[in-house]
Amino acid sequence: MSALRTTTVLAVLVLATATQLPAQQATMPISEPGQSTGESSSPAPLGRHRIYVELLGNTALGITLNYEYGLSPHWAVRVGGGLDLYSATTIIPVTLSALAGSGSSKLEIAGGFLVADEYSSGAWHWDGTKVFPSFFIGYRYQPRKGFMLRVGMIPLFWTNNQIPWVGLSLGVVL
């Protein structure tokens, strides 16, 4: 359980450091249809804080609650916590996401690690608390504020089959 606490503290420190970066808000000009971007009105701030629930995904047959901080319009750091309902395995994902695309539709490619605490259910090829790599590739709908959606593929390195798995996330951009 010590590795789980250490990783949780590390994830919190990463997020705390990220939120202490210069407070310059990322902006993007807003233009009316038929108006060039040179004649734009005031810029709209980018929602940096995102909270979402991931179904399946990193937990295989479970759910995670996640907080994500937007470092810029193209980079975000995430930490979450959840439970695989099949094995009662606790999952803590920590990732860095690259977002490509314009407007609300984005390609997301993420990498990082997850801490899994198996609690001796005997369901997997390992016992105790372990750190595994974590990746995600998929589609993200993310407006500047409001509802957000993610759907994509996640390789599950912590399960016995180590197969690609689908994940669906629903949340809000604040």
N, CA, C and O of each residue as an XYZ file, in Angstrom:
696
protein
N       0.814     -1.187      0.000
C       0.000      0.000      0.000
C       0.863      1.258      0.000
O       0.380      2.327     -0.370
N       2.091      1.159      0.394
C       3.009      2.285      0.428
C       3.246      2.856     -0.969
O       3.309      4.075     -1.128
N       3.380      1.999     -1.987
C       3.582      2.468     -3.360
C       2.369      3.247     -3.850
O       2.508      4.218     -4.593
N       1.191      2.825     -3.439
C      -0.036      3.514     -3.817
C      -0.064      4.916     -3.222
O      -0.412      5.869     -3.919
N       0.290      5.061     -1.964
C       0.327      6.379     -1.330
C       1.387      7.268     -1.975
O       1.137      8.445     -2.231
N       2.559      6.713     -2.236
C       3.644      7.473     -2.857
C       3.218      7.985     -4.224
O       3.472      9.143     -4.555
N       2.582      7.149     -5.013
C       2.142      7.550     -6.350
C       1.053      8.603     -6.269
O       1.036      9.538     -7.070
N       0.155      8.467     -5.325
C      -0.897      9.464     -5.151
C      -0.293     10.815     -4.794
O      -0.703     11.835     -5.347
N       0.660     10.841     -3.891
C       1.331     12.086     -3.517
C       2.057     12.669     -4.726
O       2.005     13.879     -4.946
N       2.733     11.830     -5.515
C       3.435     12.276     -6.715
C       2.459     12.901     -7.702
O       2.744     13.961     -8.258
N       1.317     12.264     -7.928
C       0.314     12.788     -8.862
C      -0.214     14.138     -8.392
O      -0.385     15.050     -9.200
N      -0.471     14.271     -7.107
C      -0.952     15.543     -6.562
C       0.107     16.625     -6.734
O      -0.228     17.760     -7.076
N       1.382     16.298     -6.504
C       2.461     17.268     -6.686
C       2.587     17.708     -8.137
O       2.816     18.887     -8.408
N       2.440     16.765     -9.081
C       2.502     17.099    -10.506
C       1.394     18.090    -10.852
O       1.635     19.091    -11.527
N       0.179     17.805    -10.387
C      -0.932     18.715    -10.667
C      -0.744     20.058     -9.977
O      -1.033     21.097    -10.571
N      -0.270     20.059     -8.745
C      -0.052     21.311     -8.026
C       0.995     22.158     -8.739
O       0.843     23.375     -8.844
N       2.056     21.523     -9.229
C       3.094     22.241     -9.964
C       2.536     22.792    -11.259
O       2.825     23.931    -11.628
N       1.732     21.988    -11.959
C       1.159     22.424    -13.234
C       0.252     23.630    -13.044
O       0.235     24.527    -13.887
N      -0.492     23.666    -11.963
C      -1.398     24.791    -11.740
C      -0.658     26.036    -11.282
O      -1.251     27.115    -11.258
N       0.611     25.931    -10.919
C       1.402     27.083    -10.498
C       2.166     27.707    -11.658
O       2.890     28.683    -11.461
N       2.018     27.159    -12.876
C       2.662     27.747    -14.046
C       2.100     29.144    -14.273
O       1.055     29.471    -13.711
N       2.750     29.974    -15.071
C       2.243     31.333    -15.299
C       0.757     31.326    -15.610
O       0.270     30.487    -16.368
N       0.050     32.263    -15.021
C      -1.410     32.281    -15.109
C      -1.918     32.896    -16.392
O      -3.021     33.443    -16.404
N      -1.170     32.831    -17.459
C      -1.586     33.383    -18.725
C      -2.651     32.471    -19.329
O      -2.380     31.301    -19.597
N      -3.836     32.982    -19.542
C      -4.926     32.190    -20.111
C      -4.703     32.050    -21.614
O      -4.369     33.017    -22.299
N      -4.893     30.833    -22.112
C      -4.841     30.617    -23.552
C      -6.099     31.220    -24.152
O      -7.196     31.020    -23.631
N      -5.948     31.953    -25.238
C      -7.107     32.577    -25.855
C      -7.122     32.295    -27.338
O      -6.110     31.939    -27.941
N      -8.299     32.463    -27.908
C      -8.465     32.256    -29.327
C      -9.488     33.279    -29.799
O     -10.542     33.413    -29.178
N      -9.212     34.002    -30.873
C     -10.155     35.015    -31.316
C     -11.502     34.402    -31.685
O     -11.573     33.294    -32.216
N     -12.558     35.138    -31.396
C     -13.895     34.727    -31.790
C     -14.295     35.595    -32.962
O     -14.182     36.819    -32.890
N     -14.758     34.989    -34.039
C     -15.187     35.784    -35.177
C     -16.566     35.335    -35.617
O     -16.930     34.164    -35.503
N     -17.309     36.276    -36.112
C     -18.641     35.992    -36.628
C     -18.490     35.380    -38.014
O     -17.474     35.595    -38.676
N     -19.505     34.604    -38.472
C     -19.445     34.070    -39.832
C     -19.248     35.194    -40.839
O     -19.941     36.210    -40.786
N     -18.312     35.015    -41.748
C     -18.032     35.998    -42.772
C     -17.064     37.087    -42.324
O     -16.678     37.948    -43.115
N     -16.672     37.045    -41.050
C     -15.747     38.050    -40.524
C     -14.361     37.423    -40.454
O     -14.219     36.288    -39.999
N     -13.338     38.148    -40.899
C     -11.992     37.599    -40.843
C     -11.496     37.619    -39.399
O     -11.985     38.394    -38.577
N     -10.516     36.755    -39.096
C      -9.995     36.693    -37.737
C      -9.264     37.982    -37.369
O      -9.087     38.258    -36.182
N      -8.836     38.779    -38.346
C      -8.202     40.054    -38.067
C      -9.171     41.058    -37.455
O      -8.744     42.005    -36.794
N     -10.477     40.859    -37.668
C     -11.484     41.765    -37.149
C     -12.215     41.130    -35.971
O     -13.394     41.407    -35.753
N     -11.540     40.298    -35.226
C     -12.200     39.543    -34.160
C     -12.551     40.412    -32.967
O     -11.955     41.462    -32.730
N     -13.534     39.938    -32.231
C     -13.916     40.613    -30.994
C     -13.019     40.092    -29.873
O     -11.981     39.486    -30.139
N     -13.412     40.323    -28.637
C     -12.566     39.926    -27.512
C     -12.346     38.413    -27.473
O     -13.239     37.644    -27.829
N     -11.151     37.985    -27.037
C     -10.857     36.560    -26.983
C     -11.634     35.868    -25.863
O     -11.924     36.463    -24.825
N     -11.960     34.605    -26.098
C     -12.657     33.813    -25.089
C     -11.636     32.959    -24.349
O     -10.787     32.337    -24.986
N     -11.697     32.912    -23.014
C     -10.735     32.097    -22.273
C     -10.995     30.604    -22.475
O     -12.134     30.169    -22.642
N      -9.939     29.858    -22.456
C     -10.005     28.407    -22.580
C     -10.261     27.809    -21.205
O      -9.578     28.158    -20.243
N     -11.241     26.909    -21.100
C     -11.504     26.239    -19.830
C     -10.354     25.305    -19.491
O     -10.126     24.329    -20.205
N      -9.633     25.579    -18.426
C      -8.458     24.785    -18.066
C      -8.789     23.592    -17.181
O      -8.042     22.614    -17.168
N      -9.883     23.649    -16.447
C     -10.221     22.585    -15.503
C     -11.291     21.686    -16.112
O     -12.325     22.160    -16.584
N     -11.027     20.376    -16.093
C     -11.967     19.417    -16.655
C     -12.182     18.295    -15.647
O     -11.235     17.797    -15.039
N     -13.414     17.917    -15.486
C     -13.758     16.805    -14.602
C     -14.591     15.839    -15.425
O     -15.573     16.233    -16.055
N     -14.194     14.564    -15.417
C     -14.958     13.601    -16.202
C     -14.917     12.209    -15.589
O     -14.031     11.863    -14.807
N     -15.911     11.432    -15.979
C     -16.015     10.036    -15.583
C     -15.634      9.194    -16.794
O     -16.147      9.406    -17.892
N     -14.736      8.240    -16.589
C     -14.342      7.323    -17.665
C     -14.980      5.968    -17.391
O     -14.761      5.374    -16.335
N     -15.760      5.486    -18.333
C     -16.387      4.176    -18.236
C     -15.536      3.178    -19.010
O     -15.041      3.480    -20.096
N     -15.371      1.988    -18.444
C     -14.477      0.969    -19.002
C     -13.073      1.561    -19.011
O     -12.548      1.864    -17.940
N     -12.444      1.740    -20.167
C     -11.141      2.384    -20.228
C     -10.093      1.752    -19.337
O      -9.895      0.537    -19.376
N      -9.421      2.560    -18.536
C      -8.323      2.087    -17.689
C      -8.738      1.047    -16.662
O      -7.898      0.274    -16.201
N     -10.009      1.010    -16.294
C     -10.448      0.060    -15.270
C     -10.972     -1.246    -15.848
O     -11.434     -2.094    -15.084
N     -10.924     -1.443    -17.125
C     -11.467     -2.643    -17.794
C     -12.983     -2.672    -17.626
O     -13.702     -2.210    -18.511
N     -13.475     -3.192    -16.535
C     -14.921     -3.286    -16.308
C     -15.329     -2.416    -15.131
O     -15.969     -2.888    -14.191
N     -14.961     -1.159    -15.185
C     -15.244     -0.282    -14.053
C     -15.376      1.161    -14.458
O     -15.770      1.482    -15.579
N     -15.038      2.031    -13.519
C     -15.243      3.463    -13.698
C     -14.140      4.234    -12.963
O     -13.683      3.812    -11.901
N     -13.717      5.369    -13.538
C     -12.796      6.273    -12.852
C     -13.375      7.679    -12.857
O     -14.089      8.066    -13.782
N     -13.061      8.434    -11.821
C     -13.372      9.852    -11.747
C     -12.045     10.567    -11.941
O     -11.064     10.250    -11.268
N     -12.008     11.542    -12.868
C     -10.756     12.161    -13.273
C     -10.806     13.676    -13.197
O     -11.841     14.293    -13.449
N      -9.658     14.271    -12.842
C      -9.461     15.710    -12.916
C      -8.346     15.941    -13.931
O      -7.314     15.270    -13.899
N      -8.565     16.895    -14.829
C      -7.567     17.214    -15.839
C      -7.341     18.720    -15.837
O      -8.283     19.504    -15.726
N      -6.085     19.107    -15.960
C      -5.717     20.515    -16.017
C      -5.114     20.805    -17.382
O      -4.144     20.162    -17.782
N      -5.686     21.773    -18.102
C      -5.178     22.156    -19.414
C      -3.962     23.057    -19.286
O      -4.075     24.200    -18.842
N      -2.815     22.553    -19.670
C      -1.585     23.342    -19.634
C      -1.577     24.388    -20.739
O      -1.016     25.472    -20.577
N      -2.210     24.051    -21.874
C      -2.331     24.930    -23.034
C      -3.477     24.363    -23.880
O      -4.072     23.357    -23.494
N      -3.799     24.973    -25.011
C      -4.847     24.385    -25.858
C      -4.474     22.999    -26.407
O      -5.344     22.266    -26.878
N      -3.194     22.643    -26.348
C      -2.763     21.373    -26.940
C      -2.170     20.375    -25.952
O      -1.774     19.282    -26.357
N      -2.100     20.719    -24.675
C      -1.515     19.826    -23.669
C      -2.355     19.832    -22.392
O      -2.858     20.873    -21.970
N      -2.498     18.651    -21.785
C      -3.248     18.540    -20.527
C      -2.642     17.428    -19.673
O      -2.105     16.454    -20.201
N      -2.731     17.579    -18.363
C      -2.273     16.555    -17.425
C      -3.488     16.092    -16.624
O      -4.347     16.894    -16.257
N      -3.545     14.788    -16.362
C      -4.720     14.190    -15.738
C      -4.324     13.267    -14.601
O      -3.287     12.605    -14.657
N      -5.164     13.227    -13.559
C      -5.044     12.232    -12.500
C      -6.460     11.784    -12.162
O      -7.398     12.581    -12.177
N      -6.597     10.519    -11.863
C      -7.923      9.995    -11.549
C      -7.845      8.879    -10.535
O      -6.770      8.515    -10.059
N      -8.986      8.356    -10.222
C      -9.068      7.223     -9.315
C     -10.325      6.441     -9.625
O     -11.376      7.016     -9.906
N     -10.210      5.126     -9.571
C     -11.386      4.328     -9.891
C     -11.265      2.904     -9.434
O     -10.329      2.533     -8.726
N     -12.229      2.107     -9.851
C     -12.345      0.733     -9.393
C     -12.787     -0.165    -10.533
O     -13.759      0.134    -11.227
N     -12.066     -1.274    -10.728
C     -12.509     -2.312    -11.640
C     -13.523     -3.167    -10.879
O     -13.183     -3.760     -9.856
N     -14.744     -3.237    -11.360
C     -15.815     -3.928    -10.638
C     -15.676     -5.450    -10.685
O     -16.209     -6.137     -9.813
N     -14.971     -5.992    -11.683
C     -14.771     -7.439    -11.795
C     -13.884     -7.968    -10.669
O     -14.182     -9.001    -10.069
N     -12.795     -7.254    -10.387
C     -11.801     -7.769     -9.439
C     -11.615     -6.900     -8.199
O     -10.814     -7.234     -7.326
N     -12.341     -5.794     -8.111
C     -12.170     -4.830     -7.017
C     -10.760     -4.244     -6.998
O     -10.256     -3.872     -5.938
N     -10.122     -4.160     -8.166
C      -8.804     -3.559     -8.293
C      -8.941     -2.043     -8.328
O      -9.717     -1.503     -9.117
N      -8.190     -1.359     -7.474
C      -8.169      0.102     -7.456
C      -7.184      0.588     -8.512
O      -6.070      0.074     -8.613
N      -7.595      1.576     -9.296
C      -6.792      2.097    -10.399
C      -6.598      3.601    -10.214
O      -7.559      4.324     -9.950
N      -5.351      4.076    -10.352
C      -5.047      5.503    -10.320
C      -4.273      5.840    -11.601
O      -3.069      5.593    -11.671
N      -4.953      6.406    -12.626
C      -4.252      6.800    -13.852
C      -3.669      8.208    -13.746
O      -4.298      9.109    -13.192
N      -2.465      8.389    -14.280
C      -1.804      9.695    -14.373
C      -1.266      9.794    -15.796
O      -0.413      9.001    -16.195
N      -1.766     10.773    -16.571
C      -1.361     10.865    -17.976
C      -1.101     12.303    -18.399
O      -1.555     13.255    -17.764
N      -0.359     12.428    -19.490
C      -0.139     13.685    -20.188
C      -0.755     13.500    -21.568
O      -0.425     12.548    -22.275
N      -1.659     14.416    -21.959
C      -2.358     14.308    -23.242
C      -1.895     15.379    -24.211
O      -1.701     16.536    -23.835
N      -1.720     14.977    -25.472
C      -1.486     15.899    -26.577
C      -2.785     15.964    -27.369
O      -3.351     14.932    -27.730
N      -3.256     17.179    -27.637
C      -4.512     17.376    -28.359
C      -4.215     18.072    -29.677
O      -3.589     19.131    -29.702
N      -4.668     17.473    -30.773
C      -4.435     18.033    -32.102
C      -5.772     18.293    -32.777
O      -6.696     17.486    -32.674
N      -5.869     19.404    -33.458
C      -7.089     19.738    -34.177
C      -7.555     21.124    -33.801
O      -7.115     21.702    -32.807
N      -8.449     21.646    -34.608
C      -8.969     22.978    -34.330
C     -10.425     22.877    -33.900
O     -11.101     21.886    -34.176
N     -10.891     23.900    -33.232
C     -12.268     23.901    -32.767
C     -12.468     22.922    -31.625
O     -11.549     22.659    -30.850
N     -13.668     22.388    -31.526
C     -14.014     21.490    -30.418
C     -13.629     20.036    -30.654
O     -13.525     19.272    -29.694
N     -13.413     19.631    -31.906
C     -13.059     18.241    -32.223
C     -11.551     18.072    -32.251
O     -10.843     18.804    -32.943
N     -11.066     17.099    -31.490
C      -9.618     16.912    -31.358
C      -9.247     15.431    -31.453
O     -10.041     14.553    -31.115
N      -8.034     15.177    -31.918
C      -7.392     13.875    -31.788
C      -6.617     13.939    -30.485
O      -5.859     14.881    -30.254
N      -6.804     12.941    -29.636
C      -6.082     12.904    -28.365
C      -5.143     11.715    -28.352
O      -5.544     10.591    -28.656
N      -3.891     11.965    -27.998
C      -2.897     10.917    -27.784
C      -2.313     11.162    -26.406
O      -1.766     12.231    -26.134
N      -2.431     10.167    -25.539
C      -1.987     10.340    -24.151
C      -1.086      9.200    -23.729
O      -1.204      8.080    -24.225
N      -0.193      9.494    -22.820
C       0.686      8.488    -22.257
C       0.976      8.810    -20.813
O       0.929      9.967    -20.394
N       1.275      7.781    -20.064
C       1.581      7.975    -18.654
C       1.683      6.644    -17.951
O       2.221      5.678    -18.492
N       1.165      6.602    -16.748
C       1.207      5.358    -15.983
C      -0.060      5.236    -15.158
O      -0.790      6.207    -14.961
N      -0.304      4.041    -14.688
C      -1.379      3.849    -13.733
C      -0.889      2.945    -12.625
O      -0.085      2.039    -12.840
N      -1.387      3.213    -11.450
C      -1.084      2.391    -10.288
C      -2.298      1.511    -10.062
O      -3.425      2.000     -9.983
N      -2.063      0.218     -9.959
C      -3.146     -0.737     -9.735
C      -2.888     -1.467     -8.417
O      -1.793     -1.976     -8.180
N      -3.896     -1.508     -7.579
C      -3.807     -2.214     -6.301
C      -4.803     -3.361     -6.352
O      -6.014     -3.146     -6.303
N      -4.280     -4.592     -6.451
C      -5.093     -5.767     -6.711
C      -5.768     -6.333     -5.478
O      -6.771     -7.032     -5.620
N      -5.291     -6.079     -4.309
C      -5.886     -6.491     -3.043
C      -6.147     -7.990     -2.958
O      -7.137     -8.413     -2.361
N      -5.277     -8.789     -3.544
C      -5.262    -10.246     -3.406
C      -6.544    -10.959     -3.819
O      -6.953    -11.916     -3.163
N      -7.177    -10.513     -4.887
C      -8.377    -11.219     -5.365
C      -8.000    -12.466     -6.148
O      -8.814    -13.378     -6.292
N      -6.774    -12.514     -6.656
C      -6.346    -13.665     -7.457
C      -6.842    -13.616     -8.886
O      -6.680    -14.586     -9.625
N      -7.450    -12.498     -9.298
C      -8.013    -12.391    -10.639
C      -6.956    -12.143    -11.708
O      -7.202    -12.419    -12.882
N      -5.771    -11.622    -11.328
C      -4.772    -11.233    -12.324
C      -3.472    -12.015    -12.152
O      -3.323    -12.802    -11.217
N      -2.546    -11.787    -13.061
C      -1.252    -12.461    -13.080
C      -0.263    -11.848    -12.091
O       0.923    -12.177    -12.134
N      -0.715    -10.976    -11.214
C       0.137    -10.302    -10.244
C      -0.702    -10.019     -8.998
O      -1.931    -10.054     -9.050
N      -0.054     -9.746     -7.917
C      -0.730     -9.401     -6.660
C      -0.109     -8.140     -6.079
O       1.033     -7.805     -6.397
N      -0.854     -7.438     -5.230
C      -0.332     -6.264     -4.538
C      -0.532     -5.000     -5.334
O      -1.507     -4.866     -6.073
N       0.396     -4.070     -5.182
C       0.339     -2.772     -5.856
C       1.454     -2.704     -6.877
O       2.619     -2.936     -6.554
N       1.090     -2.379     -8.132
C       2.076     -2.291     -9.209
C       1.803     -1.071    -10.070
O       0.680     -0.568    -10.123
N       2.849     -0.603    -10.744
C       2.745      0.505    -11.692
C       2.851     -0.070    -13.104
O       3.741     -0.869    -13.393
N       1.928      0.348    -13.985
C       1.893     -0.118    -15.374
C       1.856      1.085    -16.315
O       1.377      2.153    -15.933
N       2.362      0.922    -17.553
C       2.228      2.017    -18.529
C       0.762      2.185    -18.921
O      -0.023      1.238    -18.870
N       0.412      3.402    -19.311
C      -0.956      3.694    -19.737
C      -0.914      4.570    -20.983
O      -0.157      5.539    -21.043
N      -1.728      4.229    -21.974
C      -1.795      4.986    -23.218
C      -3.249      5.149    -23.634
O      -4.112      4.378    -23.216
N      -3.514      6.150    -24.455
C      -4.861      6.398    -24.970
C      -4.724      7.056    -26.322
O      -3.894      7.947    -26.501
N      -5.532      6.628    -27.279
C      -5.653      7.323    -28.563
C      -7.123      7.331    -28.914
O      -7.801      6.305    -28.858
N      -7.612      8.527    -29.286
C      -9.021      8.599    -29.603
C      -9.488      9.988    -29.966
O      -8.697     10.897    -30.219
N     -10.804     10.119    -29.982
C     -11.479     11.362    -30.333
C     -11.913     12.083    -29.060
O     -12.350     11.457    -28.094
N     -11.787     13.397    -29.077
C     -12.232     14.213    -27.947
C     -13.079     15.366    -28.495
O     -12.657     16.096    -29.393
N     -14.273     15.510    -27.938
C     -15.091     16.694    -28.188
C     -14.962     17.557    -26.943
O     -15.389     17.168    -25.856
N     -14.362     18.743    -27.115
C     -14.112     19.612    -25.971
C     -14.295     21.070    -26.364
O     -13.396     21.679    -26.944
N     -15.463     21.630    -26.048
C     -15.639     23.068    -26.282
C     -14.877     23.858    -25.217
O     -14.284     23.271    -24.312
N     -14.892     25.170    -25.322
C     -14.189     26.008    -24.343
C     -14.784     25.876    -22.950
O     -14.058     25.975    -21.961
N     -16.073     25.656    -22.855
C     -16.776     25.447    -21.578
C     -17.926     24.481    -21.846
O     -18.429     24.406    -22.967
N     -18.341     23.746    -20.822
C     -19.508     22.886    -20.945
C     -19.163     21.408    -21.105
O     -18.109     20.949    -20.664
N     -20.065     20.682    -21.741
C     -19.974     19.229    -21.899
C     -18.744     18.801    -22.701
O     -18.403     19.433    -23.701
N     -18.085     17.737    -22.268
C     -16.980     17.149    -23.039
C     -17.175     15.646    -23.163
O     -17.831     15.025    -22.327
N     -16.602     15.070    -24.206
C     -16.717     13.640    -24.492
C     -15.378     13.134    -25.002
O     -14.711     13.808    -25.787
N     -14.986     11.946    -24.556
C     -13.782     11.264    -25.069
C     -14.180      9.838    -25.392
O     -14.932      9.217    -24.640
N     -13.685      9.312    -26.498
C     -13.871      7.902    -26.819
C     -12.609      7.437    -27.544
O     -12.115      8.110    -28.449
N     -12.095      6.274    -27.133
C     -10.863      5.812    -27.752
C     -10.442      4.436    -27.270
O     -11.186      3.734    -26.586
N      -9.221      4.074    -27.649
C      -8.647      2.768    -27.322
C      -7.553      2.920    -26.269
O      -6.765      3.865    -26.289
N      -7.534      1.963    -25.358
C      -6.567      1.947    -24.263
C      -6.018      0.526    -24.149
O      -6.802     -0.404    -23.963
N      -4.704      0.321    -24.254
C      -4.167     -1.026    -24.012
C      -4.135     -1.299    -22.507
O      -3.632     -0.487    -21.729
N      -4.666     -2.429    -22.115
C      -4.710     -2.780    -20.686
C      -3.532     -3.686    -20.348
O      -3.625     -4.906    -20.479
N      -2.440     -3.098    -19.921
C      -1.242     -3.867    -19.581
C      -1.364     -4.581    -18.237
O      -0.604     -5.510    -17.965
N      -2.292     -4.167    -17.408
C      -2.404     -4.740    -16.063
C      -3.286     -5.981    -16.010
O      -3.280     -6.685    -15.000
N      -4.047     -6.271    -17.070
C      -4.922     -7.448    -17.068
C      -4.180     -8.671    -17.599
O      -3.083     -8.546    -18.144
N      -4.767     -9.833    -17.442
C      -4.139    -11.071    -17.921
C      -3.999    -11.104    -19.437
O      -2.990    -11.589    -19.950
N      -4.991    -10.597    -20.162
C      -4.978    -10.667    -21.624
C      -4.181     -9.543    -22.277
O      -3.763     -9.680    -23.427
N      -3.965     -8.451    -21.580
C      -3.223     -7.293    -22.090
C      -3.694     -6.902    -23.490
O      -2.904     -6.847    -24.432
N      -4.978     -6.636    -23.606
C      -5.614     -6.354    -24.888
C      -5.976     -4.875    -25.022
O      -6.072     -4.161    -24.023
N      -6.178     -4.416    -26.271
C      -6.718     -3.068    -26.446
C      -8.156     -3.043    -25.926
O      -8.891     -4.020    -26.074
N      -8.547     -1.941    -25.327
C      -9.851     -1.836    -24.692
C     -10.449     -0.481    -25.029
O      -9.708      0.478    -25.249
N     -11.739     -0.383    -25.072
C     -12.416      0.866    -25.378
C     -12.710      1.639    -24.101
O     -12.992      1.058    -23.053
N     -12.639      2.955    -24.210
C     -12.983      3.818    -23.081
C     -13.899      4.938    -23.545
O     -13.749      5.459    -24.650
N     -14.837      5.299    -22.704
C     -15.766      6.383    -22.971
C     -15.766      7.308    -21.766
O     -15.955      6.866    -20.633
N     -15.553      8.600    -22.017
C     -15.526      9.581    -20.933
C     -16.563     10.659    -21.190
O     -16.716     11.148    -22.309
N     -17.272     11.019    -20.128
C     -18.253     12.104    -20.182
C     -17.942     13.055    -19.040
O     -17.701     12.626    -17.911
N     -17.949     14.353    -19.340
C     -17.616     15.285    -18.281
C     -17.926     16.714    -18.628
O     -18.759     17.007    -19.485
N     -17.231     17.604    -17.937
C     -17.485     19.034    -18.088
C     -16.159     19.805    -18.104
O     -15.211     19.462    -17.397
N     -16.125     20.858    -18.934
C     -15.001     21.786    -19.001
C     -15.431     23.024    -18.217
O     -16.455     23.636    -18.523
N     -14.649     23.385    -17.212
C     -15.005     24.534    -16.363
C     -14.218     25.772    -16.741
O     -14.393     26.826    -16.129
